[in-house]
Amino acid sequence: LILAIVWTLPFSDLRFIYALPISVAFIVGYEVIILFLRPLPLPVLINNTFFLIAALVMSAFAGYAIERYHRVSFYQSLLIERERQRAETLLLNILPKEVAEVLKNGSGSIAHRCEEASILFADIVGFTPLSAQMTPEEMVDLLNETFSYFDSLVEKYGVEKIRTMGDSYMVAAGVPRSRADHAEVLAQMALDMRAYADSVRTPTKKKLQLRIGINSGPVMAGVIGHKKFQYDVWGTAVNTASRMESQGVPGEIQLTRATYELIQDEFLC
């Protein structure tokens, strides 16, 4: 019976709340048998009962400690996995998935050239004087709502958000994953961005207007920095896209000829 109790509590993998009643039932069954079916001398009965209860108490402590250890270990493993997923999610919010995998493996510098890509820049027209008429909370809420919607478009079209700077929003398609429709997908996203801006009114009751510029061409891309690192793109194509936005007409989407030649059969330009 002592062996049965020791096996049931620490070693049988039964939950403690089930193993303890079973072990107690062993002792109760033994006492019933000895008292009514096979009587033993009282000193022997007391001696046997003492050892059975002692085995029960020690096994119960051991079984409870083992189960608690396994539960704590399991809970800690859940916390570790949750934190790992959170860290990976944060990393994927900063870097493309392919680049994040390379960075986690510690493979040195991350840089590559993309021969066919498109770049989009967008900013809010007259944001500086507009912000002077708003409270800081209103300004942050406006930018957060606008850029959060743009982020949803980034996810919808499978393009890459490069960065935001003030009221400027930069997106690239064709990096780091090449795709044949890089110009078309950015053109469609630009139309959605403009449609959203047309539906928004600022806290000053003015219509929100965007300037959007798009260019296509070869770019270089990579990760810069060791702290607060970011995935970025460089090249003449990027600079020209920025000029398309800064020199554009409010409420319009300005393209270079390189982008026009790629989308002219699909869009009215």
Stockholm file with secondary structure:
# STOCKHOLM 1.0

chainA/1-269         LILAIVWTLPFSDLRFIYALPISVAFIVGYEVIILFLRPLPLPVLINNTFFLIAALVMSAFAGYAIERYHRVSFYQSLLIERERQRAETLLLNILPKEVAEVLKNGSGSIAHRCEEASILFADIVGFTPLSAQMTPEEMVDLLNETFSYFDSLVEKYGVEKIRTMGDSYMVAAGVPRSRADHAEVLAQMALDMRAYADSVRTPTKKKLQLRIGINSGPVMAGVIGHKKFQYDVWGTAVNTASRMESQGVPGEIQLTRATYELIQDEFLC
#=GR chainA/1-269 SS CHHHHHIIIIISCCCHHHHHHHHHHHHHHHHHIIIIISCCCHHHHHHHHHHHHHHHHHHHHHHHHHHHHHHHHHHHHHHHHHHHHHHHHHHHHHSCHHHHHHHHTTCSCCEEEEEEEEEEEEEETTHHHHHHTSCHHHHHHHHHHHHHHHHHHHHHHTCEEEEEETTEEEEEESSSSCCTTHHHHHHHHHHHHHHHHHTCBCTTSCBCCEEEEEEEEEEEEEEECSSSCEEEEESHHHHHHHHHHHTSCTTCEEECHHHHHHHTTTSCC
#=GC SS_cons         CHHHHHIIIIISCCCHHHHHHHHHHHHHHHHHIIIIISCCCHHHHHHHHHHHHHHHHHHHHHHHHHHHHHHHHHHHHHHHHHHHHHHHHHHHHHSCHHHHHHHHTTCSCCEEEEEEEEEEEEEETTHHHHHHTSCHHHHHHHHHHHHHHHHHHHHHHTCEEEEEETTEEEEEESSSSCCTTHHHHHHHHHHHHHHHHHTCBCTTSCBCCEEEEEEEEEEEEEEECSSSCEEEEESHHHHHHHHHHHTSCTTCEEECHHHHHHHTTTSCC
//
